[in-house]
Each structure stands twice: as C-alpha cells, then as structure tokens.
Amino acid sequence: MLMLAELVVTGIMIGGIYALIALGWTVIFKTSGVLNLATGEMALIGGYICLALYVAGVPFVLAVAGAVIVGAILGFGTERLVLRPMIGEPHLSVIMITVGLAFAFKGVIQLIWGADTRVFTPAVFPLTPITVGPFSISQVFLWSFILSVVLMGFLILFFQRTRRGLAMQATADDETAAMSVGVSPKRVYGWSWALAFAVVGVGGALLGNINGLNVGVAFFGLLVLPAVVMGGLNSIPGAIVGGLLIGVLQNLGDFYIGPFVPGIKDIFPFLVMMVVLLFRPYGLWGWVKIERM
C-alpha cells in the first residue's frame, strides 16, 4: 500500500506538468474548435527559450517568465499569419495546417539548437529528495508541481475575473451572442493561441528539467491527448484533472504491468481513454451536443 501511495503521489506531481500542456489543447479547441496537433512542438519551443535564457545567466523564474512572454508573442503571430486566413474553412483543413506547423516548428528547433539533448546547467532544483512522512519525493517533481499549480491558479483567475478571460469563455459558449455584445472572435482566437503557446511553453521548460530537452520531448504533446479527451475537449477543469490522471496512470501501468508488457507506460493512458470513451463519448466533463431536427 505504501508503494501504491508513492506511485500515486509521484504521478500527481508529473501530472501537474501534463495538465499545463493539456490546457494548451483545451484553450484553443474551446474557443475556436481547432484540434492543434502542434502543441508538443510549442511546448518544446518554450522549453528551449527558457533554457537559452537560463544558460545565459537569467534566474530560472525570470527565464520562465521570458518564455511565457516570447511564447505569447509567437502565439499571436502564428494565429495572425497562419490560422486567421483559414477562418471559415473546413476543420480538417485547419487541422492539417497545424500538422504543417508542427513540422515547421521542429525544423526551426533543430536548425537553432540541433538534435542533441540539452540540459539545464547548473541544475535548477536540488537533487536531494525531500521526505514527507513515509514518502520520498524528488525536488524537481515537487517544485515543478507547485509551479504548475500556481500557474493553473492564475489561469482560473484569468478566465473568471478578467475581461479577456470572460470574453474567451463567452465566445466558446456562444460566438453569435458574444459578437452581439461587442466581443471580437478574431481577437479571441489570437488571445487563445497566445495563451496556449505561453502555458505549454512553461510545461516544456518543466519537462526539460526532468529529462533534458530534445526534439523527442514534443511527443508529450500527443501523450497528454488522452487527458484532454477524457476530461472533455472543451473543459478547462477536465484538462487539469485529466492531466493529473494521466500522470498516475503512467506510473501505475509502468510499475504493475511494465514488467510483463514492456513499453506499456506510454500506451496505458490511451487504453484507458478508449474505455472511458465507450461510456462517455464526450469525456468526463465535455459538453454533450444535442441536435434537434
């Protein structure tokens, strides 16, 4: 039981980072209906920007803030130059545009930083684990989780207390009604991409502290897709809970099933997602669309 509890606690810690990346998926889909397949590469860009600033001597917290600012600017630019001309086009066409963005981002990353793994030097977090009661927790997991929770708290306040956040929610609920009270959907789309790029960039920076950064980290963008789908593609709370759940499922699958089925760690969340969708096609907290004839 102690081992089970430790697996769950550690899974929740890493799940906080997954929740940030899942929020990047959800924010864009919720406001514009676009399934952004370049989320992993966006996280990778944020991680490399944070790494570049940190190696240059900028304190880690300020380096993360710099990655947020640069990510927001890149998000605005990407939406304005690439996605906005696609407004009104079939969703499949827009999704394929995001696939092209994923390859383009990955190419730029390799051109600037190469394909070798880069690590944060010196280490940002102490290597000595912290003992909390019967649990021994790695500090990189603990502090990454705390930073993730703080950022998620800011996001919740942003959506509930700010004009832009309320405008984004209004557009997601009913675009026509939002336009009738003066909300510009085009501006909302720009803000959603800026916010998503900034948030997943922080997730990429935190992942880079755990395993280092290389182009393979972009895979985590797809790894958190079960979190987004199970939580409900248009549910902010669902993305957060789904991210935490994926972290726990990974740990449990790797420990209990991994010795018998190698590689199950990254597959197990997708298997659980399939089972959930059989009973809840819209996810645990997704909007159920009712069509009347």
C-alpha positions in Angstrom: 0.0 0.0 0.0 2.9 2.4 0.7 4.3 1.7 -2.7 0.9 2.3 -4.3 0.5 5.6 -2.4 4.0 6.7 -3.5 3.3 5.9 -7.1 0.1 7.9 -7.0 1.8 10.9 -5.3 4.6 10.9 -7.8 2.1 10.5 -10.7 0.2 13.6 -9.5 3.4 15.6 -9.4 4.3 14.9 -13.0 0.6 15.1 -13.9 0.7 18.8 -13.0 3.0 19.4 -15.9 0.8 17.3 -18.2 -2.2 19.4 -17.1 -0.4 22.6 -18.3 0.1 21.0 -21.8 -3.4 19.7 -21.8 -4.7 23.2 -21.1 -2.9 24.3 -24.3 -5.0 21.8 -26.3 -8.2 22.8 -24.5 -7.9 26.6 -24.7 -7.6 26.6 -28.4 -10.2 23.9 -29.0 -12.7 25.6 -26.6 -12.5 29.0 -28.3 -12.0 28.1 -32.0 -12.9 24.4 -32.4 -9.4 23.6 -33.7 -7.5 20.5 -32.7 -4.0 21.8 -32.6 -1.5 19.0 -33.4 1.5 21.3 -33.0 1.0 21.5 -29.2 4.1 19.4 -28.4 6.3 21.5 -30.6 5.0 24.6 -29.0 6.0 23.2 -25.6 9.4 22.4 -26.9 10.0 25.9 -28.2 9.0 27.3 -24.8 11.4 24.9 -23.1 14.3 25.9 -25.4 13.7 29.6 -24.9 13.7 29.1 -21.1 16.9 27.0 -21.4 18.6 29.7 -23.5 17.8 32.4 -21.0 18.8 30.3 -18.0 22.2 29.3 -19.6 22.8 33.0 -20.3 22.6 33.7 -16.6 18.9 34.6 -16.1 17.4 33.2 -12.9 15.0 30.3 -13.6 11.8 32.1 -12.6 12.6 35.0 -14.8 13.6 32.6 -17.6 10.2 31.0 -17.3 8.6 34.5 -17.4 10.6 35.2 -20.5 9.5 32.0 -22.2 5.9 33.0 -21.4 6.3 36.4 -23.0 8.0 35.1 -26.1 5.5 32.3 -26.3 2.6 34.7 -26.2 4.2 36.8 -29.0 4.8 33.7 -31.1 1.2 32.5 -30.5 -0.2 35.9 -31.6 2.0 35.8 -34.7 1.1 32.2 -35.6 -2.6 32.8 -35.3 -2.4 36.1 -37.3 -0.3 34.8 -40.1 -1.2 31.2 -40.5 -4.6 30.4 -38.8 -6.6 33.6 -39.4 -6.7 33.2 -43.2 -8.3 29.7 -42.5 -11.3 31.1 -40.6 -14.4 29.6 -42.2 -12.6 26.8 -43.9 -13.3 23.1 -43.1 -11.9 21.9 -39.7 -9.9 19.1 -41.4 -8.0 21.7 -43.5 -7.2 23.7 -40.3 -6.0 20.6 -38.5 -3.7 19.8 -41.4 -2.3 23.3 -41.1 -1.4 22.6 -37.5 0.4 19.4 -38.7 2.4 21.6 -41.1 3.2 24.0 -38.2 4.4 21.0 -36.1 7.0 20.1 -38.8 7.9 23.7 -39.3 8.5 24.3 -35.6 10.5 21.1 -35.3 12.7 22.1 -38.2 13.4 25.6 -36.7 14.2 24.0 -33.4 16.8 21.6 -35.0 18.2 24.5 -37.0 18.8 26.7 -34.0 19.5 24.2 -31.2 20.4 20.9 -33.0 19.1 17.4 -32.2 21.4 16.7 -29.2 19.9 16.6 -25.7 20.5 19.8 -23.8 20.1 20.0 -20.0 19.7 22.9 -17.6 23.2 23.5 -16.2 23.7 24.1 -13.3 20.7 22.1 -12.1 17.7 24.3 -11.3 16.4 22.1 -8.4 18.4 20.3 -5.8 19.0 16.6 -6.4 18.4 15.5 -2.8 14.8 14.2 -2.4 12.5 15.6 0.2 11.0 13.2 2.8 7.4 14.0 3.6 6.1 11.4 6.1 6.6 8.0 4.6 7.1 9.4 1.1 10.4 10.3 -0.6 9.8 12.9 -3.3 12.2 14.2 -5.9 12.5 18.0 -5.6 12.3 18.5 -9.4 8.9 16.8 -9.3 7.7 18.7 -6.2 8.7 22.2 -7.3 7.5 21.6 -10.8 4.1 20.6 -9.4 4.0 23.7 -7.2 4.8 26.0 -10.1 2.2 24.2 -12.2 -0.4 24.7 -9.5 0.4 28.4 -9.2 0.1 28.9 -13.0 -3.2 26.9 -13.1 -4.5 29.1 -10.3 -3.6 32.3 -12.4 -5.4 30.8 -15.4 -8.5 30.1 -13.4 -8.5 33.7 -12.1 -7.8 34.9 -15.7 -10.9 33.2 -17.0 -13.1 34.1 -14.1 -12.0 37.7 -13.3 -10.6 39.4 -16.4 -12.5 40.9 -19.3 -10.4 39.0 -21.8 -10.9 35.7 -20.0 -14.7 36.3 -19.8 -14.7 37.2 -23.5 -12.9 34.0 -24.3 -15.5 32.0 -22.4 -18.4 33.9 -23.9 -17.1 33.2 -27.4 -16.7 29.5 -26.6 -20.2 29.3 -25.2 -22.0 31.2 -28.0 -20.0 33.1 -30.6 -23.0 34.9 -32.0 -24.2 36.1 -28.6 -20.6 37.2 -27.8 -20.5 39.2 -31.0 -23.8 40.9 -30.1 -22.2 42.4 -27.0 -19.1 43.6 -28.8 -16.7 40.7 -28.4 -14.5 40.2 -31.5 -14.0 36.5 -32.2 -10.8 37.2 -34.2 -9.2 38.8 -31.2 -10.3 36.0 -29.0 -8.7 33.5 -31.4 -5.5 35.4 -31.2 -5.6 35.5 -27.4 -6.3 31.8 -27.2 -3.2 30.9 -29.3 -1.1 33.4 -27.3 -2.3 31.9 -24.0 -1.9 28.3 -25.2 1.6 28.9 -26.5 2.7 30.6 -23.2 1.2 27.9 -21.0 2.5 24.8 -22.9 5.9 26.6 -23.0 6.1 26.5 -19.2 5.2 22.8 -19.4 8.1 22.3 -21.8 10.5 24.1 -19.6 9.5 21.9 -16.6 9.8 18.7 -18.6 13.2 19.8 -19.7 14.3 20.0 -16.1 13.4 16.4 -15.6 14.7 14.6 -18.7 16.6 17.3 -20.7 15.4 18.8 -24.0 15.5 17.3 -27.4 13.0 17.0 -30.3 11.6 13.9 -28.7 10.0 16.0 -25.9 7.4 17.1 -28.5 5.9 13.6 -28.1 4.5 14.7 -24.8 2.1 16.9 -26.7 0.4 13.7 -28.0 0.9 11.8 -24.8 -1.4 14.2 -23.0 -4.1 13.9 -25.6 -5.9 11.2 -23.6 -6.0 13.7 -20.7 -7.7 16.2 -22.9 -10.2 13.7 -24.5 -11.1 12.0 -21.2 -11.6 15.4 -19.4 -13.6 16.8 -22.3 -12.0 18.7 -25.2 -13.8 21.9 -24.2 -13.4 21.6 -20.4 -10.7 23.6 -18.5 -11.3 21.7 -15.2 -11.4 18.4 -17.2 -8.0 19.1 -18.8 -6.5 19.7 -15.3 -8.0 16.6 -13.8 -7.1 14.6 -16.9 -3.5 15.7 -16.8 -3.2 14.5 -13.2 -4.9 11.3 -14.0 -2.5 10.6 -16.9 0.5 11.0 -14.6 -1.0 8.5 -12.2 -1.9 6.0 -14.9 1.6 6.1 -16.3 3.1 5.3 -13.0 0.7 2.5 -12.2 0.9 1.0 -15.6 4.7 1.1 -15.6 5.0 -0.5 -12.2 2.4 -3.2 -12.3 2.1 -4.1 -15.9 5.5 -2.9 -17.3 7.5 -6.0 -16.1 5.1 -8.2 -18.3 4.4 -5.8 -21.2 7.5 -3.6 -21.9 6.6 -0.1 -23.1 3.1 -0.1 -21.6 3.9 3.2 -19.7 3.0 5.4 -22.7 0.3 3.2 -24.1 -1.7 2.6 -20.9 -3.3 6.1 -20.8 -4.6 5.6 -24.4 -6.1 2.2 -23.5 -7.9 3.8 -20.5 -9.1 6.6 -22.8 -10.6 4.1 -25.2 -12.5 2.5 -22.3 -13.8 5.9 -21.0 -15.0 7.0 -24.4 -17.0 3.8 -24.8 -19.2 5.0 -21.9 -18.6 8.8 -22.1 -18.1 9.8 -25.8 -17.8 13.5 -24.8 -15.4 12.9 -22.0 -16.0 13.2 -18.3 -16.8 16.9 -18.3 -17.2 17.6 -22.0 -20.3 19.4 -23.5 -22.9 17.0 -24.8 -24.2 18.4 -28.1 -27.9 17.9 -28.7 -29.2 18.3 -32.2 -32.9 18.9 -32.8 -34.5 18.1 -36.1 
